[in-house]
Amino acid sequence: MELDLKRLHQVMTIVRTGSISRAADELHMTQPALSRSISALEEKYNVRIFDRGRGGASLTASGKLIVAEAEPLLRQARSVEHNFRL
C-alpha cells in the first residue's frame, strides 16, 4: 500500500482554510489542479472526503474520519523529515 502524504496534506489544507480556492493559493496550485488531485484521491479509495459547494468545502462523515487519522500521521511525518535534516 502506498499512501500519498502530499495529498493528505492537501486535504488538511482545505480543511484548515475551508476552501479549495484558498487552499490552492496557499499550496501554490491552481484550484482546478487541487480539485483534480483530491478527486483522484477520492476515486482511488472510493470515498468522498468533501461536499463541495458555493460556501466552500465541508467534510463528509468519511472525511472526518480520514482527517482524524491523517493529523497524527502528518505530524509524525514532519517529525521524521525534521530528524532526517538534523
N, C-alpha and C positions, 0 to 999 in steps of 0.2 A: 504494500500500500504506500502510496506517495501523497502525502498531504501538502498542499500548497500554502505555505506560510504567508507568502505575498498576498494571496487572495484573502486569507483570513485577516490580514492587516487592512486590506481594503474594506472588508465588511465592518471591522471595528471603526474605521474612519467614518464610514457612512453613519454608523450608529451614533458616534460622538457628535458629528456635525448635523445629523438629522436630515441630510440632503445629499443626493447623489451628485448634484452640481457642485455644492460646496466641497464635498469630499474630493471630487475630481480636481478642483482647483488646488486643494491642499496637497494632493498626490502628484501634481504636475501632469495630469492626464486630461484628455477631453472627456466630457460627460458621456458621449456615445461609447468611447473605449472602455470606460469604467463599467457602464451598463452591460456591455458585451462580456466583460470579464466576470462579473457577478452572475450573469445568465449562464455562462459556461460552467461555473461552479455549481449552480443550482441544477443544471442538466446532468452534470457528472454524477451527482449524488441523488438525483431525482427528488429534490426537496426545494420548496420555495422559502427563501430566507426573508424576503421583504415583500410587503404590499406597497406598491408604488402608486403615487397619486399626485395631484396638484399640491397637496400640503406637504410633500416630501416623501420620505421612505420610512415606513414603520415596520418593526419586526413582526413576523408571524409567530405563532406559538413554537414552531420548529426553530425559527430563527433565534428566539430567546434561549432555547436550549443550547444551540450552537455557540452563541455569544458567551454563555456561562462557562462553557468548556474551553473556548478559544482564549479568553482573557488570561488565565494562568499559563496556558501553553505559550502564548506570545511573550508573556513576562519572562518565562523560563528561557525561551529562545533568545531574547535580548540579553539575558544574563550569560548564556553560553557564548554569544557573539562578543560580549564585553570581555569575557575571560580569554577568548582567543586573541584579542587585541593586546592583552597585557603581556 
